[in-house]
């Protein structure tokens, strides 16, 4: 583990990516400790879209709420949705891909057909339809669940390809000869070979979850009980901040989403370079 970490720390791409992502985590979880986060309080004196001041570091939104508070709270919500969606999509995709790729036969064909069906149908369309159908109770957890259940397909396909390549290895055949069950072989002899790959899949699923939440929230189908970065962008759009050129209302949220997703991309790419010898220079 230490050797792996040392190899990763040699990559400038990984250092930049992990630094940016840790910065977002620090802001999200420790921001409320050093900054008075209140997303409900309205400053009637300052008014809407007030300039930066000692009381409001980044000014206020269209309702006179502190914009820094909204960003910190929104970042926490977006990260939560990303992790919930990432966990669900990764677990579901790894299970389907691993089981189908290792077993082969008609089971693999059925699961592969199901995976291809979800790949062909745009996940964003399914996400919009399901979110639209849920009129009440659209919480952060539910949004994360919906995203996870609609974005697992490419993970399953990728894991299936890896599992299929391991099926004919000598140590797998030896385990079969010794009477090991399929479940035991998958857990003890197949999954350990794929852990690094599964972790990279999880990183990209978290990134996809953050972007998906921002996308559906931007069109008004986000969570109803919380403030997320996508909700901030939606409110800026609905209240004319884009057309009026009030950059502070949407630019910080856009930058945070971009940097967070970019950080996860850098981490994933650098890890792939370490785990895959063919990509090393």
C-alpha positions in Angstrom: 0.0 0.0 0.0 2.8 2.4 0.9 4.6 1.5 -2.3 1.5 2.2 -4.3 1.1 5.5 -2.6 4.7 6.4 -3.3 4.3 5.6 -7.0 1.1 7.7 -7.2 2.8 10.6 -5.4 5.4 10.6 -8.2 2.7 11.6 -10.6 2.2 15.4 -10.8 -1.3 14.7 -12.2 -2.2 12.7 -9.1 -0.8 15.3 -6.7 -2.7 18.1 -8.4 -5.9 16.0 -8.5 -5.8 14.8 -4.9 -4.9 18.2 -3.6 -7.9 19.8 -5.4 -10.3 17.1 -4.2 -9.0 17.3 -0.6 -9.5 21.1 -0.8 -13.2 20.6 -1.7 -13.6 18.1 1.1 -12.0 20.5 3.6 -14.3 23.3 2.5 -17.4 21.1 2.6 -16.8 19.5 6.0 -14.8 22.1 7.9 -16.2 25.2 6.3 -19.2 25.4 8.7 -16.7 25.3 11.6 -14.8 28.4 10.6 -17.6 30.2 8.8 -21.2 30.9 10.0 -23.2 28.9 7.5 -26.8 29.9 7.4 -28.7 29.2 4.1 -32.1 30.5 5.4 -31.2 33.9 6.9 -32.0 36.9 4.6 -30.3 40.2 4.9 -33.0 42.7 4.2 -30.6 45.6 4.6 -28.0 44.3 2.1 -30.7 43.2 -0.3 -30.5 41.0 -3.3 -27.2 40.5 -5.2 -25.3 42.7 -2.7 -21.6 43.2 -3.2 -18.9 41.5 -1.1 -18.6 42.8 2.4 -17.3 41.8 5.8 -20.7 40.2 6.6 -21.0 38.5 3.2 -17.7 37.5 1.7 -19.1 36.7 -1.7 -22.2 38.9 -1.5 -25.8 37.8 -1.4 -28.1 35.9 -3.8 -31.5 37.1 -5.2 -33.2 36.6 -1.8 -30.5 38.3 0.2 -29.0 35.1 1.5 -25.3 34.8 2.1 -23.7 33.3 -1.0 -20.7 31.8 0.7 -23.1 29.8 3.0 -25.0 28.6 -0.1 -21.8 27.5 -1.8 -20.5 25.5 1.3 -23.9 23.9 1.8 -24.3 23.2 -1.9 -20.9 21.6 -2.1 -21.7 19.3 0.7 -25.0 18.3 -0.9 -23.4 17.7 -4.3 -20.6 15.6 -2.8 -23.2 13.6 -0.9 -25.2 12.9 -4.0 -22.0 12.0 -5.9 -20.9 9.5 -3.3 -24.4 7.9 -2.9 -24.7 7.6 -6.7 -21.1 6.3 -7.0 -21.5 3.6 -4.4 -24.8 2.3 -5.9 -23.7 2.4 -9.5 -20.3 0.8 -8.7 -21.8 -2.0 -6.5 -24.5 -2.8 -9.0 -22.2 -2.5 -12.1 -19.4 -4.6 -10.5 -21.9 -7.3 -9.3 -23.6 -7.7 -12.8 -20.3 -7.4 -14.7 -18.4 -9.8 -12.4 -21.1 -12.4 -12.2 -21.8 -12.4 -15.9 -18.2 -12.2 -17.1 -17.1 -15.0 -14.8 -20.1 -17.4 -15.2 -20.4 -17.0 -19.0 -23.0 -18.9 -20.9 -26.6 -17.8 -21.1 -26.3 -15.9 -17.8 -23.7 -13.7 -19.3 -25.7 -13.2 -22.5 -28.8 -12.1 -20.5 -26.9 -9.7 -18.3 -25.0 -8.4 -21.2 -28.2 -7.8 -23.1 -29.6 -5.9 -20.1 -26.4 -3.8 -19.8 -26.5 -3.0 -23.5 -30.1 -1.9 -23.2 -29.3 0.6 -20.5 -26.3 1.8 -22.5 -28.4 2.4 -25.6 -31.1 4.3 -23.7 -29.5 7.6 -22.6 -29.3 7.6 -18.8 -30.0 11.3 -18.6 -33.3 10.8 -20.3 -34.3 8.1 -17.8 -33.1 10.3 -15.0 -35.2 13.2 -16.1 -38.3 11.0 -16.5 -38.0 9.5 -13.1 -37.2 12.8 -11.4 -40.2 14.4 -13.1 -42.4 11.6 -11.9 -41.4 12.2 -8.3 -43.4 15.3 -7.5 -42.9 15.2 -3.7 -40.1 14.0 -1.5 -37.3 14.5 -4.0 -34.4 14.4 -1.4 -30.7 14.3 -1.9 -30.7 10.5 -1.1 -33.4 9.8 -3.6 -31.6 11.8 -6.3 -28.4 9.9 -5.6 -30.3 6.6 -5.7 -32.0 7.5 -9.0 -28.6 8.5 -10.6 -26.9 5.3 -9.3 -29.6 3.1 -10.7 -29.4 4.8 -14.2 -25.6 5.0 -14.6 -24.3 1.5 -13.7 -24.3 0.1 -17.2 -20.8 1.2 -18.5 -19.3 0.0 -15.2 -20.8 -3.4 -15.7 -19.6 -3.7 -19.2 -16.0 -2.7 -18.3 -15.9 -5.1 -15.3 -17.4 -7.9 -17.4 -14.5 -7.6 -19.9 -11.9 -7.8 -17.0 -13.7 -10.8 -15.4 -13.9 -12.6 -18.7 -10.2 -12.4 -19.2 -9.6 -13.9 -15.7 -11.9 -16.8 -16.2 -9.4 -19.0 -18.0 -6.4 -18.2 -15.7 -4.5 -21.2 -14.2 -5.2 -20.3 -10.6 -9.0 -20.2 -11.4 -8.8 -23.6 -12.9 -6.9 -24.9 -9.9 -9.5 -23.5 -7.5 -12.2 -25.3 -9.5 -10.3 -28.6 -9.3 -10.0 -28.2 -5.5 -13.8 -27.9 -5.3 -14.2 -24.2 -4.6 -17.6 -22.8 -5.3 -18.1 -20.0 -7.8 -18.8 -17.5 -5.1 -15.6 -18.4 -3.3 -13.6 -18.2 -6.5 -15.0 -14.8 -7.3 -14.4 -13.3 -3.8 -10.9 -14.9 -3.2 -9.4 -15.2 -6.7 -11.1 -12.8 -9.1 -12.2 -9.7 -7.1 -8.7 -9.0 -5.6 -7.3 -8.7 -9.1 -10.0 -6.1 -9.9 -9.9 -4.0 -6.8 -7.8 -1.3 -8.3 -10.0 -1.2 -11.4 -13.1 -1.1 -9.2 -11.8 1.8 -7.3 -11.2 3.7 -10.5 -14.7 2.9 -11.7 -16.0 4.3 -8.4 -14.1 7.5 -8.8 -15.6 8.1 -12.2 -19.1 7.2 -11.0 -18.8 9.8 -8.2 -17.8 12.3 -10.8 -20.7 11.3 -13.0 -23.0 11.6 -10.1 -22.0 15.1 -9.3 -22.4 16.2 -12.9 -25.8 14.4 -13.2 -27.1 16.1 -10.1 -26.0 19.5 -11.3 -27.6 18.8 -14.7 -31.1 17.8 -13.5 -31.0 20.5 -10.8 -30.2 23.1 -13.4 -33.5 22.3 -15.2 -35.5 22.3 -12.0 -35.6 18.6 -11.1 -33.2 18.6 -8.3 -33.7 17.9 -4.6 -36.5 19.9 -2.9 -35.1 19.7 0.7 -31.6 21.0 0.3 -29.3 23.5 -1.5 -26.9 22.0 -4.0 -24.5 23.5 -6.5 -27.0 22.6 -9.3 -29.8 24.3 -7.4 -27.7 27.5 -7.1 -27.3 27.5 -10.9 -31.0 26.9 -11.4 -31.9 29.8 -9.1 -29.4 32.0 -10.9 -30.9 31.1 -14.3 -34.6 31.5 -13.2 -33.9 34.9 -11.6 -32.2 36.5 -14.6 -28.6 36.5 -13.3 -27.3 35.0 -16.6 -29.0 37.6 -18.8 -28.2 40.5 -16.4 -24.6 39.6 -16.3 -24.5 39.0 -12.5 -21.5 36.7 -12.6 -21.2 36.1 -8.9 -24.5 34.4 -8.9 -23.4 31.4 -11.0 -19.7 31.6 -11.7 -18.4 30.3 -8.3 -20.7 27.3 -8.3 -19.7 26.5 -11.9 -16.0 26.7 -11.0 -16.4 24.5 -8.0 -18.3 21.8 -10.0 -15.6 22.0 -12.7 -12.7 21.8 -10.4 -14.2 18.9 -8.4 -14.9 16.8 -11.5 -11.5 17.7 -13.0 -9.8 16.7 -9.8 -11.5 13.3 -9.9 -10.5 12.9 -13.5 -6.9 13.6 -12.8 -6.9 11.1 -9.9 -8.5 8.4 -12.1 -6.1 9.0 -15.0 -3.0 9.0 -12.9 -4.1 5.8 -11.1 -4.7 4.1 -14.5 -1.2 5.0 -15.5 0.2 3.3 -12.3 -2.1 0.2 -12.4 -1.8 -0.4 -16.2 1.8 -1.0 -17.2 1.0 -0.5 -20.9 0.3 3.2 -20.2 3.5 3.9 -18.4 6.1 5.8 -20.2 
